[in-house]
Amino acid sequence: MTSKGAHYFDERPGAAARPGTVDVVLPDLHLRLATDSGVFSPGRLDPGTRVLLESVPEPPREGDLLDLGCGYGPVALTMASRAPEATVWAVDVNRRALELCERNAQSAGLYKVRAAHVDEVPRHVRFSAIWSNPAIRIGKPALHAMLTRWLDRLTPDGTAYLVVQKHLGSDSLQRWLGEQGWEATRAASRSAYRVLRVARGGRTSPGDDEER
């Protein structure tokens, strides 16, 4: 939340612009990213995002990868830095965040990052990896609908990694994913966060005709 009545998951945040920068310092890279008010965690790299980026294995080197809820781009740009031959889709509803993410990718020379609104990603694209710090605060129905929409676009051997705070329902989310037919396991646990690994397991993908 950015101000009373305003949220980082609004499509067009009403908060007045307050440009800034955040340094993303990881063992394998250092990125300085432009931020602004009205986006998620504009003053620092969110601790959950750090846990995710320090816990996940290397992404597939090629193909299409997804950062779901990209904000100003720390996850998408890390994916692109670690897999420079892959196309990284940085997806969000927040137009201000998407503009920042695109600008940050260009500044870092990561030209295979595609910042796109959730409704602008071509329906035929399938992802070999999804990394996300999902917007838990949108509420369970919206969260479940969002995860179903995008997890169903994993390739048959694709894997998603989701970071969720324990007190915001990481364990209940893991159970729900299992109930929906996903193979959901705990990949990491640090401080107040859990990283869930999600694979297709016995769940089938919607047919191509349904996606067009």
C-alpha positions as a Markdown table, in Angstrom:
| # | Residue | x | y | z |
|---|---|---|---|---|
| 1 | Met | 0.0 | 0.0 | 0.0 |
| 2 | Thr | 1.3 | 3.4 | -1.0 |
| 3 | Ser | -1.1 | 5.8 | 0.7 |
| 4 | Lys | -4.6 | 5.6 | 2.2 |
| 5 | Gly | -6.9 | 4.1 | -0.4 |
| 6 | Ala | -4.0 | 3.4 | -2.9 |
| 7 | His | -2.3 | 0.1 | -3.6 |
| 8 | Tyr | 0.7 | -1.0 | -5.6 |
| 9 | Phe | -1.7 | -3.4 | -7.5 |
| 10 | Asp | -3.8 | -0.5 | -8.9 |
| 11 | Glu | -3.5 | -0.2 | -12.6 |
| 12 | Arg | -2.8 | 3.5 | -12.5 |
| 13 | Pro | -1.5 | 4.6 | -9.1 |
| 14 | Gly | -2.6 | 8.0 | -7.9 |
| 15 | Ala | 0.3 | 8.6 | -5.6 |
| 16 | Ala | 2.4 | 11.7 | -6.5 |
| 17 | Ala | 5.7 | 10.8 | -8.2 |
| 18 | Arg | 8.7 | 10.4 | -5.8 |
| 19 | Pro | 11.5 | 9.0 | -7.9 |
| 20 | Gly | 14.3 | 7.1 | -6.2 |
| 21 | Thr | 16.7 | 4.2 | -6.7 |
| 22 | Val | 17.2 | 0.8 | -5.1 |
| 23 | Asp | 20.4 | -1.3 | -5.3 |
| 24 | Val | 19.9 | -5.0 | -5.9 |
| 25 | Val | 23.1 | -6.6 | -4.6 |
| 26 | Leu | 23.4 | -10.4 | -4.9 |
| 27 | Pro | 26.4 | -12.7 | -5.0 |
| 28 | Asp | 26.4 | -12.7 | -8.8 |
| 29 | Leu | 25.2 | -9.2 | -9.8 |
| 30 | His | 24.6 | -5.6 | -8.8 |
| 31 | Leu | 21.8 | -3.7 | -10.3 |
| 32 | Arg | 20.8 | -0.1 | -9.6 |
| 33 | Leu | 17.1 | 0.3 | -10.4 |
| 34 | Ala | 14.9 | 3.4 | -10.7 |
| 35 | Thr | 11.8 | 3.3 | -8.5 |
| 36 | Asp | 8.9 | 5.6 | -7.7 |
| 37 | Ser | 5.9 | 5.9 | -5.3 |
| 38 | Gly | 2.9 | 3.8 | -6.2 |
| 39 | Val | 4.9 | 0.6 | -6.8 |
| 40 | Phe | 5.8 | -2.3 | -4.5 |
| 41 | Ser | 8.6 | -1.7 | -2.0 |
| 42 | Pro | 10.0 | 1.5 | -3.7 |
| 43 | Gly | 12.5 | 2.2 | -0.9 |
| 44 | Arg | 14.4 | -1.1 | -0.7 |
| 45 | Leu | 14.6 | -4.6 | -2.1 |
| 46 | Asp | 11.8 | -6.4 | -0.4 |
| 47 | Pro | 13.1 | -9.0 | 2.0 |
| 48 | Gly | 10.9 | -11.7 | 0.5 |
| 49 | Thr | 12.2 | -10.9 | -3.0 |
| 50 | Arg | 15.7 | -11.2 | -1.7 |
| 51 | Val | 15.0 | -14.6 | -0.2 |
| 52 | Leu | 13.5 | -15.7 | -3.5 |
| 53 | Leu | 16.5 | -14.5 | -5.6 |
| 54 | Glu | 19.0 | -16.0 | -3.2 |
| 55 | Ser | 17.2 | -19.4 | -3.0 |
| 56 | Val | 16.1 | -20.3 | -6.5 |
| 57 | Pro | 18.2 | -22.4 | -8.9 |
| 58 | Glu | 19.5 | -21.0 | -12.1 |
| 59 | Pro | 16.6 | -20.4 | -14.6 |
| 60 | Pro | 16.5 | -22.2 | -17.9 |
| 61 | Arg | 19.0 | -20.7 | -20.3 |
| 62 | Glu | 16.5 | -20.4 | -23.2 |
| 63 | Gly | 12.8 | -20.1 | -23.9 |
| 64 | Asp | 10.2 | -17.9 | -22.2 |
| 65 | Leu | 10.4 | -17.1 | -18.5 |
| 66 | Leu | 7.9 | -15.1 | -16.4 |
| 67 | Asp | 8.2 | -12.7 | -13.5 |
| 68 | Leu | 4.6 | -12.5 | -12.2 |
| 69 | Gly | 4.0 | -9.2 | -10.5 |
| 70 | Cys | 7.3 | -7.6 | -11.7 |
| 71 | Gly | 7.1 | -4.2 | -10.0 |
| 72 | Tyr | 10.1 | -2.1 | -11.1 |
| 73 | Gly | 11.9 | -5.2 | -12.1 |
| 74 | Pro | 14.3 | -6.8 | -9.6 |
| 75 | Val | 13.2 | -10.3 | -10.3 |
| 76 | Ala | 12.8 | -10.0 | -14.1 |
| 77 | Leu | 16.2 | -8.3 | -14.4 |
| 78 | Thr | 17.9 | -11.0 | -12.3 |
| 79 | Met | 16.3 | -13.7 | -14.4 |
| 80 | Ala | 17.5 | -11.9 | -17.5 |
| 81 | Ser | 21.0 | -11.5 | -16.1 |
| 82 | Arg | 21.3 | -15.2 | -15.3 |
| 83 | Ala | 19.7 | -16.4 | -18.5 |
| 84 | Pro | 20.7 | -13.8 | -21.2 |
| 85 | Glu | 19.4 | -16.0 | -24.1 |
| 86 | Ala | 15.9 | -16.4 | -22.6 |
| 87 | Thr | 13.0 | -14.0 | -23.1 |
| 88 | Val | 11.8 | -12.7 | -19.8 |
| 89 | Trp | 8.2 | -11.6 | -19.6 |
| 90 | Ala | 7.8 | -9.0 | -16.8 |
| 91 | Val | 4.1 | -8.9 | -16.0 |
| 92 | Asp | 2.1 | -6.6 | -13.8 |
| 93 | Val | -1.2 | -4.7 | -13.7 |
| 94 | Asn | 0.5 | -1.5 | -12.5 |
| 95 | Arg | 1.4 | 0.7 | -15.5 |
| 96 | Arg | 3.8 | 2.8 | -13.5 |
| 97 | Ala | 5.7 | -0.3 | -12.5 |
| 98 | Leu | 5.8 | -1.6 | -16.0 |
| 99 | Glu | 7.3 | 1.7 | -17.3 |
| 100 | Leu | 10.0 | 1.6 | -14.6 |
| 101 | Cys | 10.8 | -2.1 | -15.3 |
| 102 | Glu | 11.1 | -1.4 | -19.0 |
| 103 | Arg | 13.4 | 1.6 | -18.4 |
| 104 | Asn | 15.5 | -0.4 | -15.9 |
| 105 | Ala | 15.9 | -3.2 | -18.4 |
| 106 | Gln | 17.1 | -0.9 | -21.1 |
| 107 | Ser | 19.5 | 0.9 | -18.7 |
| 108 | Ala | 21.0 | -2.5 | -17.7 |
| 109 | Gly | 21.3 | -3.6 | -21.4 |
| 110 | Leu | 18.9 | -6.5 | -20.8 |
| 111 | Tyr | 17.0 | -6.2 | -24.1 |
| 112 | Lys | 15.2 | -9.5 | -23.9 |
| 113 | Val | 13.0 | -8.3 | -21.0 |
| 114 | Arg | 9.4 | -7.8 | -22.2 |
| 115 | Ala | 7.4 | -5.6 | -19.7 |
| 116 | Ala | 3.8 | -6.3 | -20.4 |
| 117 | His | 0.4 | -5.7 | -18.8 |
| 118 | Val | -1.3 | -9.0 | -17.7 |
| 119 | Asp | -3.7 | -8.7 | -20.5 |
| 120 | Glu | -1.1 | -8.1 | -23.2 |
| 121 | Val | 0.9 | -11.3 | -23.1 |
| 122 | Pro | 0.3 | -13.4 | -26.2 |
| 123 | Arg | -1.9 | -16.4 | -25.2 |
| 124 | His | 0.2 | -18.9 | -27.0 |
| 125 | Val | 3.3 | -18.2 | -24.9 |
| 126 | Arg | 4.3 | -21.0 | -22.4 |
| 127 | Phe | 6.8 | -20.5 | -19.6 |
| 128 | Ser | 9.6 | -22.9 | -18.6 |
| 129 | Ala | 10.0 | -21.0 | -15.3 |
| 130 | Ile | 7.9 | -18.6 | -13.3 |
| 131 | Trp | 9.4 | -16.6 | -10.4 |
| 132 | Ser | 7.0 | -14.5 | -8.3 |
| 133 | Asn | 6.6 | -12.6 | -5.1 |
| 134 | Pro | 2.8 | -12.6 | -5.6 |
| 135 | Ala | 0.5 | -9.9 | -4.3 |
| 136 | Ile | -1.0 | -11.8 | -1.4 |
| 137 | Arg | -2.9 | -8.8 | -0.2 |
| 138 | Ile | -5.3 | -8.8 | -3.2 |
| 139 | Gly | -7.2 | -11.5 | -1.3 |
| 140 | Lys | -7.5 | -15.2 | -1.7 |
| 141 | Pro | -10.1 | -15.4 | -4.5 |
| 142 | Ala | -8.1 | -13.0 | -6.7 |
| 143 | Leu | -4.8 | -14.6 | -5.7 |
| 144 | His | -6.1 | -18.1 | -6.6 |
| 145 | Ala | -7.5 | -16.9 | -9.9 |
| 146 | Met | -4.2 | -15.2 | -10.8 |
| 147 | Leu | -2.1 | -18.2 | -9.9 |
| 148 | Thr | -4.3 | -20.6 | -11.8 |
| 149 | Arg | -4.2 | -18.3 | -14.9 |
| 150 | Trp | -0.4 | -18.2 | -15.0 |
| 151 | Leu | 0.6 | -21.6 | -13.6 |
| 152 | Asp | -1.5 | -23.2 | -16.2 |
| 153 | Arg | 0.9 | -21.7 | -18.7 |
| 154 | Leu | 3.9 | -23.6 | -17.5 |
| 155 | Thr | 5.5 | -26.0 | -20.0 |
| 156 | Pro | 5.1 | -29.7 | -19.1 |
| 157 | Asp | 8.5 | -29.7 | -17.4 |
| 158 | Gly | 8.3 | -26.1 | -16.2 |
| 159 | Thr | 8.7 | -25.0 | -12.6 |
| 160 | Ala | 7.4 | -22.0 | -10.6 |
| 161 | Tyr | 8.9 | -20.5 | -7.4 |
| 162 | Leu | 6.7 | -18.4 | -5.2 |
| 163 | Val | 7.9 | -16.6 | -2.1 |
| 164 | Val | 5.2 | -16.0 | 0.6 |
| 165 | Gln | 5.4 | -14.7 | 4.1 |
| 166 | Lys | 4.5 | -17.4 | 6.7 |
| 167 | His | 2.0 | -15.2 | 8.5 |
| 168 | Leu | 0.3 | -14.3 | 5.2 |
| 169 | Gly | -0.6 | -17.9 | 4.5 |
| 170 | Ser | 2.3 | -19.7 | 2.9 |
| 171 | Asp | 1.3 | -23.1 | 4.3 |
| 172 | Ser | -2.3 | -22.7 | 3.4 |
| 173 | Leu | -1.3 | -21.7 | -0.1 |
| 174 | Gln | 0.8 | -24.8 | -0.4 |
| 175 | Arg | -2.1 | -26.9 | 0.6 |
| 176 | Trp | -4.4 | -25.2 | -1.8 |
| 177 | Leu | -2.0 | -25.7 | -4.7 |
| 178 | Gly | -1.8 | -29.4 | -3.8 |
| 179 | Glu | -5.6 | -29.6 | -3.8 |
| 180 | Gln | -5.7 | -28.2 | -7.3 |
| 181 | Gly | -3.4 | -30.9 | -8.6 |
| 182 | Trp | -0.1 | -29.1 | -8.5 |
| 183 | Glu | 3.0 | -30.6 | -7.0 |
| 184 | Ala | 3.8 | -28.0 | -4.4 |
| 185 | Thr | 6.8 | -28.4 | -2.1 |
| 186 | Arg | 8.8 | -26.1 | 0.2 |
| 187 | Ala | 12.0 | -25.2 | -1.5 |
| 188 | Ala | 13.4 | -22.8 | 1.1 |
| 189 | Ser | 12.5 | -21.2 | 4.4 |
| 190 | Arg | 14.2 | -18.2 | 5.8 |
| 191 | Ser | 13.2 | -15.7 | 8.4 |
| 192 | Ala | 9.5 | -15.0 | 7.9 |
| 193 | Tyr | 9.4 | -16.4 | 4.4 |
| 194 | Arg | 8.8 | -19.6 | 2.6 |
| 195 | Val | 9.7 | -20.3 | -1.1 |
| 196 | Leu | 7.3 | -22.8 | -2.7 |
| 197 | Arg | 8.3 | -24.9 | -5.7 |
| 198 | Val | 5.4 | -25.6 | -8.0 |
| 199 | Ala | 5.4 | -28.1 | -10.8 |
| 200 | Arg | 2.6 | -29.5 | -13.0 |
| 201 | Gly | 2.5 | -32.9 | -11.3 |
| 202 | Gly | -0.8 | -34.5 | -12.3 |
| 203 | Arg | -2.4 | -31.3 | -13.4 |
| 204 | Thr | -3.2 | -31.0 | -17.1 |
| 205 | Ser | -2.8 | -27.8 | -19.1 |
| 206 | Pro | -5.9 | -26.1 | -20.8 |
| 207 | Gly | -6.1 | -27.0 | -24.4 |
| 208 | Asp | -4.8 | -24.7 | -27.1 |
| 209 | Asp | -8.3 | -24.0 | -28.3 |
| 210 | Glu | -9.2 | -22.7 | -24.8 |
| 211 | Glu | -6.3 | -20.3 | -24.8 |
| 212 | Arg | -7.0 | -18.7 | -28.2 |
